[in-house]
Amino acid sequence: MKNLYKKILIKITNILKKSKSYTIQKILMVLSNILILKSRKFYDQYSNIEDAELKIFSQNGEDGIIDFLVTKLNIKKPSFVEIGIGDYSEANTRLLYEMYYGEGLVVDINKNLKEKVSSNVSIWRGNLNVLEKSITSKNIKEILSNYVNFEIDIFSIDIDGADYWILNEIRPKISKILILEYNSIFGPELEVTVPNIKNFDRTKAHYSNLYYGASLQSYINLMNKKGYYLLGVNRLRNNAFFINNDLPKTKFFKNINEIDLKECTRANFSESRDINGKLNYLRKKDKLNEIKDCEVINLAISSNDLTRVKELI
């Protein structure tokens, strides 16, 4: 009965969030708070962070996972930086902003971004800085220096491109929580990323839409150097959640199971496309084989030399 009640509330919120009416949005936030408060009762019982999944404004279940992390770490008014937000109708940090109205920087190359974000949230209620900008490995430090004058609790990046190279440039322990998108197609062992190409577009880079980002193992290695440990991934197997080493797992997340990288890269979703741009729903190894001629950097050997995917599989 409890699960049925939760499912009904989630269905109602998904219907309501399509409306721009101020009254409807207020009702939506009331329902969202009810869902979050009910979920928090079970946080001490979870053995995987995906158990906390709840989708309100996030693309998948990240809203619930983020609230779980923020609650367990006792972060009272979360501040954040999110790179890659679309128009902010679906984003990892939108619910956080709607609930706490804290400090944040959101970035995307979406045209008229501030106008679009303003149509979805009340910017005036908090301290939300909206930046319409293409983020690269060359400008990330400058951007953070110029626009972030607060301690970052959550750093999130999802631009389907040179994410690895951007993260490589950030300072160690930049935030308490770091969320990144990884490409599960590369599996649990390969340490690879797409080359550091400015304005990388996954659809233009390869018709399949499968050639983007970096492998989970490459991010684990990089984040270890930056002072983070991997706590878990979402159920869809495309977003990874890293925690600052200053916040040890043994203290804050002692009930969370150890990571199984094979399981973390066992993704069932299929967004592959054929040469004509139509979904063709490739599965398992067929996805990797589709991009076999694409070039990647094999980070296990070098951070500069290009190699084709087929030479690694």
C-alpha positions in Angstrom: 0.0 0.0 0.0 2.9 2.4 0.8 4.5 1.8 -2.6 1.1 2.3 -4.3 0.7 5.6 -2.5 4.1 6.7 -3.5 3.6 5.7 -7.1 0.3 7.7 -7.2 2.1 10.8 -5.8 4.9 10.5 -8.3 2.4 10.2 -11.2 0.6 13.3 -10.0 3.8 15.3 -9.7 4.8 14.3 -13.3 1.5 15.6 -14.6 1.7 18.8 -12.6 5.2 19.8 -13.5 4.2 20.3 -17.1 2.1 23.3 -16.1 3.5 26.8 -15.8 0.7 27.9 -13.5 2.1 29.4 -10.2 -0.6 27.7 -8.2 0.0 24.3 -9.8 3.8 24.7 -9.2 3.1 25.4 -5.5 1.0 22.2 -5.3 3.8 20.4 -7.0 6.3 21.5 -4.5 4.0 20.4 -1.6 3.7 16.9 -3.1 7.5 16.8 -3.7 8.2 17.6 -0.1 5.7 14.9 1.0 7.5 12.3 -1.2 10.9 13.4 0.1 9.9 13.3 3.7 8.3 9.9 3.3 11.5 8.6 1.6 13.8 9.9 4.4 12.2 7.5 6.9 14.0 4.6 5.1 17.4 6.2 4.4 19.1 4.2 7.2 17.9 0.9 5.6 19.3 1.5 2.1 22.2 -0.8 1.0 22.6 0.9 -2.4 22.1 4.6 -3.3 19.8 3.6 -6.1 17.3 2.5 -3.4 16.8 6.2 -2.8 15.8 7.1 -6.4 13.0 9.5 -6.9 12.3 11.4 -10.1 10.7 14.9 -9.8 12.8 17.3 -11.8 15.8 15.1 -12.6 16.0 13.1 -15.8 16.0 9.8 -13.9 16.0 9.1 -10.2 18.8 11.6 -9.2 16.5 13.8 -7.1 16.0 11.1 -4.5 19.7 10.1 -4.5 20.8 13.6 -4.1 18.4 14.2 -1.2 19.7 11.0 0.4 23.3 12.2 0.1 22.5 15.7 1.4 20.6 14.3 4.3 23.2 11.7 5.3 26.0 14.4 5.1 23.8 16.8 7.1 24.1 19.6 4.5 21.5 22.1 5.6 21.3 24.6 2.7 23.1 22.9 -0.3 25.0 25.1 -2.8 25.8 23.8 -6.2 27.4 24.1 -9.6 25.7 22.3 -12.5 27.1 22.2 -16.0 24.7 21.0 -18.7 21.1 21.8 -17.6 19.1 22.2 -20.9 16.4 24.8 -20.0 16.4 23.6 -16.3 13.0 21.9 -16.7 15.0 18.7 -16.0 18.2 18.9 -14.0 20.0 17.4 -11.1 19.9 20.5 -9.0 16.5 22.0 -9.7 14.7 20.3 -6.8 17.5 21.4 -4.5 17.0 25.0 -5.6 13.2 24.8 -5.3 13.5 23.3 -1.8 16.3 25.4 -0.3 16.7 28.5 -2.5 20.5 28.4 -1.9 23.4 29.6 -3.9 24.1 28.0 -7.3 25.6 28.4 -10.7 24.0 26.7 -13.6 25.6 26.6 -17.1 24.6 25.6 -20.6 25.0 26.7 -24.2 21.2 26.8 -24.6 20.3 30.1 -26.3 18.4 32.7 -24.2 19.2 30.5 -21.2 18.4 32.9 -18.4 14.9 33.6 -19.9 14.3 29.8 -20.2 15.5 29.1 -16.6 13.4 32.0 -15.3 10.3 30.4 -16.9 10.9 27.3 -14.8 12.1 28.6 -11.4 11.9 31.9 -9.4 15.5 33.1 -9.7 14.8 36.0 -7.4 14.0 33.6 -4.4 17.6 32.5 -4.0 21.1 33.3 -5.4 21.0 31.4 -8.7 23.5 32.6 -11.3 22.6 31.5 -14.9 25.5 31.4 -17.4 25.1 30.9 -21.1 28.5 29.6 -22.0 30.3 26.7 -23.6 32.5 25.1 -21.0 35.9 23.7 -22.0 39.0 22.4 -20.3 40.6 25.7 -21.1 38.0 28.0 -19.5 36.6 26.0 -16.6 39.0 27.4 -14.0 38.3 31.0 -15.1 34.6 30.4 -15.0 34.6 28.9 -11.5 36.9 31.7 -10.3 34.7 34.5 -11.8 31.3 33.1 -10.9 31.6 31.0 -7.8 32.3 32.8 -4.5 30.8 30.2 -2.3 31.8 26.7 -0.9 30.4 24.1 -3.3 28.4 21.3 -1.8 27.4 19.6 -5.1 29.2 19.7 -8.4 27.4 18.1 -11.4 28.5 17.8 -15.0 26.7 16.3 -18.0 27.6 17.7 -21.4 28.0 14.5 -23.4 31.4 15.5 -24.6 34.8 16.4 -23.1 33.5 16.0 -19.5 36.7 14.1 -18.5 39.0 16.8 -19.7 37.0 19.5 -17.9 37.0 17.5 -14.6 40.8 17.0 -15.1 41.2 20.7 -14.7 39.2 21.3 -11.6 41.0 21.6 -8.2 41.0 18.6 -5.9 38.0 18.3 -3.5 36.1 21.1 -5.2 32.9 19.9 -3.6 31.4 17.5 -1.0 29.5 15.6 -3.7 30.4 15.2 -7.4 28.0 13.8 -9.9 29.1 12.9 -13.5 27.7 11.1 -16.4 29.7 8.1 -17.7 29.4 6.0 -20.8 28.5 2.5 -19.7 29.1 1.1 -23.2 32.8 1.1 -22.5 32.3 -1.5 -19.7 34.0 -2.0 -16.4 37.6 -2.4 -17.4 38.5 0.1 -20.3 40.0 3.4 -19.2 39.0 5.5 -22.2 37.6 8.9 -23.0 36.7 10.7 -26.2 39.4 13.2 -27.3 39.4 16.7 -25.9 37.4 18.4 -28.7 35.9 21.8 -28.2 32.1 21.9 -28.6 32.0 18.1 -29.0 28.6 17.0 -30.3 27.8 13.3 -29.8 25.3 13.2 -32.6 27.6 14.9 -35.1 30.6 12.9 -33.9 28.9 9.6 -34.8 25.4 8.9 -36.1 24.8 6.2 -33.5 24.8 8.7 -30.6 26.9 6.2 -28.6 30.2 7.9 -29.0 30.6 10.3 -26.1 32.1 10.8 -22.6 34.4 8.4 -20.8 34.3 5.0 -19.1 33.5 4.6 -15.4 36.9 3.2 -14.6 38.6 6.3 -16.1 36.5 8.5 -13.9 37.2 6.4 -10.8 41.0 6.8 -11.4 40.7 10.6 -12.0 38.4 11.2 -9.0 40.7 9.2 -6.8 43.4 11.7 -7.7 41.0 14.6 -7.0 40.3 13.3 -3.5 37.0 11.4 -4.1 35.6 7.8 -3.7 32.8 6.3 -5.7 29.7 5.6 -3.6 27.4 4.3 -6.2 25.6 4.9 -9.5 22.0 5.3 -10.5 19.7 2.5 -11.6 19.9 3.5 -15.3 23.7 3.1 -15.0 24.8 6.4 -16.5 25.4 8.8 -13.6 28.0 8.2 -10.9 28.1 9.8 -7.4 31.4 10.5 -5.8 32.0 11.7 -2.3 34.9 13.8 -0.9 37.4 11.7 1.0 37.0 14.1 4.0 33.5 12.5 4.4 34.4 8.8 4.9 32.1 6.1 3.9 32.6 4.3 7.2 31.1 7.2 9.0 28.3 8.5 6.8 27.4 5.6 4.5 28.3 2.5 6.5 25.3 0.5 5.3 26.0 1.1 1.6 27.4 -2.0 -0.2 30.8 -2.1 -1.9 30.9 -1.2 -5.6 30.6 -3.9 -8.3 31.9 -2.3 -11.5 30.4 -5.0 -13.7 27.0 -4.3 -12.3 27.6 -0.5 -12.5 28.1 -0.8 -16.3 25.3 -3.2 -17.0 23.0 -0.7 -18.6 19.8 -1.9 -20.3 18.7 1.4 -21.9 19.4 1.8 -25.6 19.4 5.1 -27.4 21.4 4.0 -30.4 20.5 5.3 -33.9 21.1 4.0 -37.4 22.7 5.9 -40.2 19.3 7.6 -40.9 18.9 8.8 -37.3 16.2 6.3 -36.3 16.4 4.4 -33.1 17.6 0.9 -33.6 17.9 -0.3 -30.0 21.2 -2.0 -30.1 22.0 -4.1 -27.1 25.1 -5.1 -25.1 28.3 -5.7 -27.2 26.5 -4.5 -30.4 26.6 -1.0 -29.0 30.4 -1.0 -28.6 30.9 -2.7 -32.0 28.9 0.1 -33.6 31.5 2.7 -32.7 34.5 0.4 -33.3 36.1 2.8 -35.8 35.8 5.8 -33.5 38.9 7.2 -31.9 39.4 7.4 -28.1 42.2 8.1 -25.7 43.4 4.9 -23.9 44.2 6.5 -20.6 45.8 3.2 -19.3 48.7 3.9 -21.7 48.7 7.6 -22.5 46.7 10.8 -22.2 47.6 11.9 -25.7 47.6 9.1 -28.2 44.5 8.2 -30.2 43.4 4.7 -30.8 40.4 3.1 -32.4 37.8 1.4 -30.2 38.2 -1.9 -32.2 41.8 -2.1 -31.1 40.7 -2.3 -27.4 37.9 -4.9 -27.7 
